[in-house]
Amino acid sequence: MTTDKIKTIIRNKKAYHDYFVEQSLEAGIALTGTEVKSLRQGKVNLLDAYAEVRRGEVWLIGSHINEYTHGNRENHDPMRERKLLLNRNEIRKLDAKVKEKGFTLVPLSLYFKNGKVKVELGLVRGKKLYDKRDTIAKKDFLRDQDRQHSIKY
């Protein structure tokens, strides 16, 4: 019986709006000390971030972790590329899937798990405009239905 302490830092809601999530997996991330401190303050943005496989390694690109407010000249670059820590077999499988037409690697969330920063990485396929409209319509319908059921006379 394991009791993992998970504290979510940020969820990438735009990813769920713009993509169909086919598969997700957990990856570690190589960070500097000031980046971790900044994450503890919640100063991160994943909206335009994506992951890429290069020479057998997975890199997180486009994520923005603000500089630590009490940092010194050793502070990190907010837009630097960060290495994701995955098993070699997982990387090989992801690389094969990404080479298929229409798949992309997108960070879905960032969280602390037992004191370590983890990234939930999603293998996603892009939605068309009509798919997005359909998703919004379904959410509205379910919300209206819940309202009708919650009204008591």
N, C-alpha and C positions, 0 to 999 in steps of 0.2 A: 504494500500500500504506500504510494508516494503522494506527498502533499506538496505540490508545486505552488509557490507563491508567485502569482502573475499580476503585474500592475501595468495596465495599458498606458502607453505614452500618447500614441496618436493612431487613429484609423484613417485610411485613405478612402473617404466616402466617394470621391470622384471616380475612383477605379471601379467601384461597384455600379456606378451610373453609366460609365463609358464602355465597360467590358463585361463579357460573360466569363466568370471564373470557372475554368475547367478543372484545375487541380491547385492545391496549395501545399506548401511545405515550410518548415521552420529552418532558419539559417542563423548562424552566429554572424557577428559583424565586428571587424577590426577597427577599434576606435582609440583615440588618444584620451588622456585624462580629462582635458577641458571639454571635450565633446560629451563625455559621460555626464559631467557636472551640468552642462547645458541641457542635456536630455532630462535630467532630474528636475530641471525648472520648466520642462515642457516646451522648449524653444526649438521646434523642428517643423519642417514643412516637406511633405511627400507628394504634393500635387503633380508636379511634372517629372517625378522620378521614375526610373526604369532600371532594369538590370541587364547586363550584357555578358556573354561568355567570350573571354579572350584568352587564348593560349592555355586552356585548361583551368582557368580561374574565372570566378563570377565577380563582377564589379557592379556596385550600386552607383548610378550616375544621376545627377540632377537633384539629389536630395539637398536640402538646405538646413544645416544645424547652426544656429546663431552662435557668434563668439560668446564665450563665457564672460559675464559682466565683471568678475573679479580676477580675470586672467591677466597675464603680463605679456611680455613680448613673445612668449612661447605659445600664445594662443593659436588655435587651428584656423585653417582656411575654411570658411563656411560652405563653399561649393565643391570641396575636393571629392574625388572619387574614392569610395570606400570598398575595401575587399570584403566579400561575403564568404563565410566559412562553411563549406559543404564537403561532403564525402566525394571522392573521385567518381564513384559510380553514379551518384546523384547528378553530378555535373555533366557526365556523359549523356545520361538520359535527358536532362533538360536541354542540352545542346542539340540533341537529335530532334526534340519536339519543337524547339524554336526555329530550326531550319525548315520545318513544315510551314506551309503557307498560312499566314494569318495569326500565328502565335507570338506572344510577347511575354516577357517577364516583368511583372510590376509589383512593387512592395504594397501589400494590403494593410499591414499594421506594423507598429514598432512597440515593443513592450519589454519590461524587465521580467525575467524568469529566474527565480532564486538568485537575484543580484546580478545576473548577466543580461546584457542587452541582446535581444533576439529580433529578427525580422520575419514576418510571415510573408513569404514570397508566393505570388500567384502566377500560374501559367494561364494566360487570358487570351480571349479572342475578341476582337473589336465588335461593338454593336453598331448597327445601322441606325439612322434617324428614326425609322418606323419602329425598331425594336425598343428604343428609348421611350418613345411615346406610348408604346404598349405597356412597358413596365410602369410608367407613371400612372396610366389609366387603371392598371390592376391595383396599385397601391391606394389610389383614390377610392376605388370601389370597396376595397377591404376596410378602409378607414370609415367610409360612410356606413358600411354594414355594422361595424363595431359600435358606431354612434347610435344606430337604431336599436341595437340589442341592449345598450347601456341605459337607454331612456326608460325610466320607470314612471308609470302613471299613478 
